Amino acid sequence: MSGTLHDPGRPTIVSIPGAAAQQDPEVAVMMWLWAALGLVTGFILLMATVRRLVLGCHWDRPNPFAEDVRRPPLAPGTDQEARWRVLKQAFSDAQVPDQLDAVVIGSGIGGLAVAAILAKAGKRVLVLEQHAVAGGCCHTFGRDGLEFDTGIHYAGQLKKGSFCHFFLDQISEGQLNWAYLGSPFDVVVLEGPNGRREFPMYSGEKAYVQGLKEKFPHEEAAIDKYMKMVKEVTKGTLHLVLLKIIPLPMVRLLDRLGVLAFFSPFMRAATQSLADVLSQLPASQELKAVLSYIHPIYGVIPKNASFSIHALLINYFLEGTFYPRGGSSEIAFHIIPVIQQTGGAVLTSATVKSVLLDSAGRACGVRVKKNGGLVDIFSPIVISNAGIFHTYERLLPEKARCSPGIQSYLGMVQPGVSTLCVFICLRGSKKNLGLEANNCYIYFDTDIDQAMERYLSLSRDQAVEHIPYFFITSPSAKDPTWKDRFPDQSTLMMMLPARYEWFEEWQSEPPHKTGSDYEALKDSFIDASMSVLMKLYPQLEGKVHNVSVGSPLSRQFFLAAPHGETCGVGHNPNHLQPHVLATVRAQSPIPNLYLTGQDVFTCGLFGALHGALLCSSTILQRNVHLDLLQLQSRVSAAPPKRMN
């Protein structure tokens, strides 16, 4: 679909291919009547299918959310050895449980969440993690005695009583504690020849809009129209879930009839780019840049980004942002015991080399690298949280990898932009250094698309002089427990875009053995980053005691991102076409092989959690979303549970 974002109050006109201008009026009327009949029929079929999916699932299957399992939260632990015993259970034959029901590749939140849901349904699940620490993008790592997160920089929709908060409570038994990050949660900085302008993004829709209008007093109409479109699109989030569970032939029929675009504002906007939608606003280039600021979170520049995904992310953060107390590794630390309760395990240093297929082409286990050898682990179900590209391009046997179904699948998607991260250790507390919990997005050009295209077209030596933006955040400033764990010390992280091809020649080299040229390239990006940082935060001069870099190769090595991509599949309009959204689902073209995580739904913590719900629903053959909603409704109606 192309064109403008339709007014939600006006019906979409469905064009009839081949209708000539001189067509007989009676024939034209008949064709329009058939089109209208098709729309009505499609809508009736859709409603019938939805009713069957929601109400007619296999209620005889185990309900993972039959009861509220929250318990009083334990005091935050300070025994690091006890934490490592949970997060660093190294793979060995003896640690593999017997009689597995499922094996999960990857211990990111999508893998851990689906394993926990299946465990709550009585299944014995093994999660295998190639890294030495469980957690995927939720794990933390050390630098010079301090701690950095890898992917959970902040999260939205986690107020008590929200769906996501309740979901995480149920798979961690209420042990996760989320700190509110205050308002503003983000600050956009436009740095240009006329100086620096800052734009705070406040929590709460009213404050968010008012903050924009104060900065752009002559563009209130454009801001109102933009927010109306964001809110209208996000009302259709349920439609994205339905596309993943409605039978594919039904989706294709409804798409051809135009029913999906007719009834869903989300679908209408999904195939339009953010830049195209903003071009319809009576907005200045500066306002367009500010409205586009969050695009690094989903890893696609405005001209290539689906407006629906952009709207979801804006709405996701609109009511405030949160960070896990104790750091992002708390997420894995509290979910793993739930998986273990039914005899499951989460094992690290377990690199899966391939998915095993039986003689009928069905997934039946995985092959794991161990001490230079290989170990086969058999399971009736295999679930991959390693992403579409790694799973289909690297883990399947060659014959399956080259099959038309897999190749067609891969042809529908492409990876998002990769990034480079600079990790900075500082002397001094949050208060002494003037660090805030909010994030800073700094741009050097209001034409983000042009600046990014120019930057990514340059050689790596030239690019370092033309970095178009930085995302700057302080993990230590967000975590209320930091001052007790690391007194008088702080951390900052800077993220900037980078092409995987700039680093590709060193891809076969192990970390820390890549040679002087690779180190020199990283140093050049460090120098450019630190120059920007000191201009923005001059009080940090002389406070830095360690700086390190994670390149796209780091994401490839530690997180199995084949192209160093930050957010998996790129959220561009082609990927958001209804038939593509419907095809990219938990059930893979390989029988008994399933996908979970952000590639199944959308990027980030929110998307990965929904990907896990979709995956577990498919495996258990019951509507797990509805199970969770019904439990939440019962809990809300009951007297409050004592949690202390």
N, C-alpha and C positions, 0 to 999 in steps of 0.2 A: 504494500500500500504506500502511496505517496500523496503529497499535497498538504493541505493545512490541517491543523487540529480542529476537528468539528466542534461547533457549539453543542454542548450536551443537551441543550433544550430543543435542538432541531434534528429531525431524522436524517440519517445518511441516505443518499440516493444511490442505488445500486445500478451501475451501468450494465447494459446488455451488449456483449461483444457482437459486432457485425450488424448492428441496427443502423440502417441507412437513413439519411435525412429525408429522402423522398418516400419513405416506407408508408404503405397503406395505413391510414389512421386506425382502422379496425384491428389490423394485425398488430400495430404498436400497442394498442390498448390490451389486446389479449396477452402479449408478451409481458407487459407490466403486471397484469393480473397473475400470470404464472409466477413471475418473480416474487410478488407479494405472497402468493400461496406457498412458495418455497420457503420464504422467511418464516411464515407462521408455522409451517410444518416442521422446519428445522428447530424453531423455538420449542415447540411441543415435544419433539424428540429429545432436545437438550434437557428440558425440565424432567421428563420421564427418566432419562439416564441419571441425572443428578439425584433424583429421589431414590432411585435404586442403589446408587453408590453410597448415599448418605444413610439410608434407612434399611437397605436390604443386604448388608454385608454379612459375613459369616460370624454371627454372634456366638457361635459355639466354640470359636477359637479363643485362646487365653487373652484376657484383657490386661495389658501391661499397666493400665492406670485404674485398676479396680478400687484402690484405696489410697488415701493420703499418707505418704510415707515420711513426711517431714518430721524431724526430731529437733530438740533444742540444739542450736549450733555450739560446737566445742570452741573453747578458747583457741585463738590462733597459735599454732605450734611454732616453736623456735628451734626444734631439734632437726637440723638439716639432714642428719643421717637417717632419721625416721622418714623424712620426705623422700630421700633418694631410694629407700627400700620400696616405695610405692612407684616412683617415677622412673627408676632405673633397674627394672627386673630384666636382666640380660637373658637372651634366648639360649636355651639348651634343650636337648631332647627330653630330659626329665621334667622340664617345666611345662611341656605341652600337655594339656588336659586330654583325657580319653573321651571317646564318644562325643566328638564335637557336633554341634548343630549348625555352626556357622564359623567362618574365619573372615576377619576384616583386615584389609590391607590399608595401613595408615591410621595413626592415632590422633589426628586432628579432631576438632569438635564434631565434625560430621561422622567420623568413624566411632568415636567414643559414645556419642549420643545414640546411634543406631544399636551399638552393642549393649548399652544400658537398657534401652527399650526392650530388646529381645531378651535380655537377662531377666527383666521384670515380668516377661511373659513365660519365664521358666526355661529359657534356652541357655545352653552352654556355649559361650562364644570366646574365641581366641582373637585378640587384636595384635597384629604384628607391625612394629615400627622400625624402620631402617636406622633411624638416629639413635644415639645412646640415651636420649631422654624422651619420654612420652609427652604428647601434647600437640605435635605439629605446630601450627601457627599460634598455639596457646602456650608453648613452652617458653621458658626463660633461659638465658645463658649468662655466664659470668665474664666480666672484663675487669682486670685490675682490682679484683675484690668486690666489684659492684655487679648489679643485676640489670639486665635489659630484657624487655619483651620483644617478641618477633612479629606479632600481627594484631594483637588485641590492644589497640591504642586508645579506643573508647568504644562504647556501645550504647545504643538507644533502646527505647521501649522496655526499660527494666525497672520501672516504678513498681512498688509492691502492688499486687493485684493485676498486673499486666500478664498477658498470655505467656510471653517469653520468660518472665521472672518465675511464673508458676511452673512452666515446663522445666527450667533449670533446677528449681527446687525439687521436683519429682525425680530427676535423674541424679541428684547429688544428696538426696535426703535432707534438703534444707540447709546444707552446710556452706553454700556460697553466700558471701556478703558483698554487696555492691555499694560503692561510695559514689554519691552524687557529686558531679564535677563543677557545679555552680553555673553562673551565667555572667558573661557570655561563655559559650562552650568552644567557639572558634573565633578567631580574628583574622580577617582577610587584609593583607597589606598590598597595596599597589605602589610599586617603587618605580618612578619615572623621572623624566627630565624636569618636571615641574615640582619635584619633591615627593614626599611620602604621604599617602593617605591610608587611614586605618578604618576598617568597617567591622564592628563587633556583631556577632550573631548570637542573639539572646535566646534563652530558653522560654518556651511558651509561644504559641502562635501570635498572640496579640503583641507581645514584646518584640518578637522576631520581626514582624511587619513594621511596627513603629520604629524600630532601630534602622531599618532600611529607608523608611520615609524621611527620617531626620537627616540622613546622609544624602538623600536624593529628593529634596522637597518639591521639585518641579516634575517629578516622574511618578507621582502617586498612582495614576491610572495604570501605568505599566506594571507596577508592583502588585496592585490589586488583581489585575488580569492574570499575572503569573501565578499568584497564590491560589486563585480560583481554579486554574488548570491543574496545579499540583494536587489540590484537595480532591478534585473530580476524578483524576486518574487513580489516586490511591484508594478510592472507594472500590475499585475493581480488582484489588489484590486477590480476592477469593477466586476470581476468574483464572488467575495464573495457576492456582492449586488445582482447579477443576480440569484445566487443560492437561495436567499431568496424570489424571486418573480416568478421564473419559476415554473410551476405546478409540484407538487411532482412526479407524475408518469413519467413525462418527465425527471426529474433529475435522477430518478432510472434507467431509460432506458439508458440514456447517460453514467451514471456511469458504468453500466454493460458492455456497449460497449467499455469502455475505452476512450471515447471522452473527458471527462473532464480533465483527466490527460494528454492526448495527446496534447491538445491545451492550457492548462493553467499551467504556471510555478508555480503559487500560489497553485493550487491543487496538483501538484507533490510534492511540499515541505511541504504542510500542514500536511501530515501524517508522516513526519519524525521529529525526535526530534532534538533540537538544539545540543545536545551532539553528536548525530550521524553525523550530518553535519560537526561539527567542527573536528570530528575525521578524516575526509577526507582531512583536510588541513595539509600541512607540517608545523605545528605550535607547539611551545613549550607549556607546560602546563600553564606557566605564561600568554602567549598570549591568550590561550583559556579562561582563567579565566577573563581576561580583556574584551574580546569580549562578554562574557556571563554576564557582570556585571549588566545589567539592568533587570534581571529576577525578582527581587522583585516587579517591577511595574505591572507585569501581574500575579504574585503569583504562579508560578510553577518553580521547579528546572530544570536545563538544560536537564537532562536525560528524563524528562517528559514533556518538553515544545515543542509545535509545532514550527518548524523553521519559518513558514510563519508568525505567530503572532510576533515572535521575530523580524523578518525583518520589519514588519509593524511599530513596536515601534521604532526601530533604525531610520528608514526613517522619522517617525513622528517628532522626535526631531532634525533631522540632520541639518535643516536650522535655528535653533535657538529656544529658549524657552521663554515663556511669563507667566505673572502672573497678575491677575486682580487688577488694582489700587483700593485701598480701601478695599482689602480683598475679599475672595471668596464669601462672603454673598452678594456682589454686583450683582452676577449672578441672584439669586432668586429675589432680591430687584427690579431689572429692568424688569424681565420677568413677574412677577405677575400682574402688571397693564395692560399688553396686554391681559391676560386671563380675567381680570375684565371688559374690554371694551364691551364685548358682554353679560354681565350679569353673568359671571362666578365668581368663588371664589376659594381661596386657604385657607383652614381652618386647624389649628393645634390642637394638643391634641385630635386627632380624630383617635383612634385605630380601624382599620377595623378588625373585628373578623371573618367574613366569607363573601364569595361571595354568593349572593342569586341566586338560580336557579328556573325557573318556572317548570310547570308540564311536559314540553317537554325536560327538561334538558338544557335549554338555560339560560345564565346569564341575570339577569334582575335587578341587583342592589347589594347593599352591606349592611351588618349589622355592625353598629358602636357602640362601647362601650361608654356609657355616664353616669357618676355619679353612677356607680354601676348597671345601667340598659342598655338596648339595644335599638337602634333606627334603623329602616329600611329605607334606601334611595333607591328609585327605579330609574332606568335609562335604556334606551334601549341598551346602550353600557357600558361595564366595561373594563377598561384598568389597568393592573397591572404593576407598576414600582418597585414592591417589590422583584423581582427576581424569577427565576424558582422555587427554593427550597421552599421559603416561600409561594409562590402562590399555588403550587401544593401539598405541604405536609401539609400546615396549614390552608389555606383559603378556600379550596373547601370542600363541604359536604363529609362525609365519602364515600358514594356510588360513587360519582364522583371521589374522590381521589383514590379509589381502582379499578377504571375501567381500562381495558387493555390499552386503549390509553394513559392515564396519566402515568400508571406504565411503559409502554414502553418508554415513553418520559423521565421519570426520570432515567431509566436504561441506557440512552445514555450519561449522564453527571455526573460529580462529582464536589464538591466544591474545590476551590483553597486553598492555604495555608492561615492560619489565622496569625495575627500579634499582637504584643503588642507595644504600643506607650508610650513614656516618654515625658512629656511636661514640659519645663524648663523656668522659668521666671528669667530674668537677669537685674541687675542694670548696666546702661551704654548704650550709643548709639552704633549704628552699627560701626561707625568710631572708637570710643574709644575701643571697644571690638575686633576690627579686624574681623568682620563677613562679609561674602561674600554672594552674591545672589545665587551662585552655590550650588549644592548638593554634599554631600560626601558619597560614598559607600565604606565602609571599610570591607575588608575580611581578615580572619586569616589563610586561607588555600587555595591554588590554585586549589585543587580538591573540587570544590563546592558541587558536588553531594554527595561525600563520607562524607564530613563534615556535610551536612544537614541531610543525612540519619542517621548518628550517633547521631546527636543532637536530632532529633525527636523521636529516639528510647529510649531515656533516660527518667528516671523519672523526675518530675518537680524539685526536689531538686538537682539532678545531672546536669540537663540541664543548669542551671544558670552559671555553671563553664565552659561551652563549647559553648557559643553563637557564631555561625559561621560568622555572618555579622551584620552590623548596616547601616541603611540609616539615615543620619543626614542632617537636613535642617533648615533654619532660615526664618520663615514667615516674620518677621519684616525686614529682610535685603532685601527682594524682593519687598516690597510694598513702592513706593515713597511717599505715604501719611502718612506712619507710624510715621515719625519724628514729624509731626504736631499733630497727634492724641495721641501719647504716647511718649512725649519727654524724652530723657535720659533713656529709658527702651528698652529692647529687648527680643526676644524669640528664643528658639531652640526646635526642635522636633527630637527625636530619635525613629526609628522604627526597630524592630527586629522580627524574626519569632517566633511563639509560637503555641503549640498544644492546640486546644480547650479543649481536654480531661483533660489537667492539671488544668483547672478552672471549669470543668463541675459540680462538686459537689455543687457549689454555684449558679447554674443557676436559681434556683427558688427564690433566695433572691433578694430583691430590692436593687438598688445601695445605697452605704453608710451604708448598714445594713448587711454586709456580714461576719462580725466577725473578730477576731484577726488573725486567721490562714490565711485567704485570704489577709489581709493587710500585714502580714509577708511575704507571697509569693511575693506580688507586691514589697515590700521593697527590697527583695533580688535581683530582676531584676533592681531596681533603683540603688542599690549599684554597681552592675556589669556595668551598663550603664555609671554611673558617673565616674567610674574609667577609662573607655575607653575615655570618653569625655575629662577629664582633661589631659590625656597623649597627646591627639591630639590637644587640645586647652588650653595649660597651662595658658594663659592670663585670663581665666575665673575663676580661683581660687579665692574664696572669693566674687564673683559677683552674685552667685545664691541666690535668696530669696524665691523661691517656686518650688517644683517638685511634679508632680502628674502623675498617670499612667492610661492609658486606656487599659484594657485587652480585649481578644476576647469576654468576656461577655458584655463589653461596646458596641461593635459593634452589638452584638445580641440585646441588650436592646434598644439602640438609633436608630440603622439603620436596624433593623429587619433582620439581617444576621443570619440564623438559626445555622450555625456552626462557627460563628465569622469570616467568610471568608472576605478577603479584596476586592477581584475582582470578586465576584460572581462565575460563572461557571469556572472551571479550564481549561486553554487553552492547553490541552494535545493533542497528535496526534489522540487519539480515538475521541475526541470531534470535531476534524477538518476533519474527514472523510466527503466526499461530501454528503452522504445521511443523516448524522447527522446534518451538517451545514444547509442543506435544510429543515430538519424537525423542527429544533429549529428556528422558525420564529415568526412573529407578531401574526398570527392567531393561537389560541390555539385549542386543541381538543374539547373544550367547545364552542358551538356557542355563538357569541356575547361577548366572553371574549378574550381580546387581551393582548399581552405583549409588553412592550417598554423598552428602556434602554440598558445597556451594555450586558445583557445576550442574547439579540436578535442579536447582531453584534459582537463587541469585547469590551474589558475592557476600562475604562477611559473615559474622556470627549469626545474624538473623537468618540469612539465606541458608547457611550450612545446617542450622537446626531444623528448618523446614525441609531441607533435603533429607535429613535423617527420618523425619516423620513420614515423608512420602515413601522412603525405602522400606521402613518397617511396616507400613500399611500394606505395601505390595507383597512382602514376604509373609506376613501374618494373615493376609487376605481379610482384613477388617479395617474399618476407618479409625485409625489411631488418633487422627486429629479430633474426631468427634468424641472418642473416649476421653481424651484429655480435657476437652471443653466441658463435657458432662461432669467430670470429677471437679473441675474448677467451679462449676455452678453449684454443686452440692456443698463444697467447702465454703463458698461464699454465703450460702444460705444457713449454714450451721453456726453455732456459737464459736467464737475465735478459739483456735487451738493454742494452748499454752506452749510458748517457744522459749521460755527461760525459767 
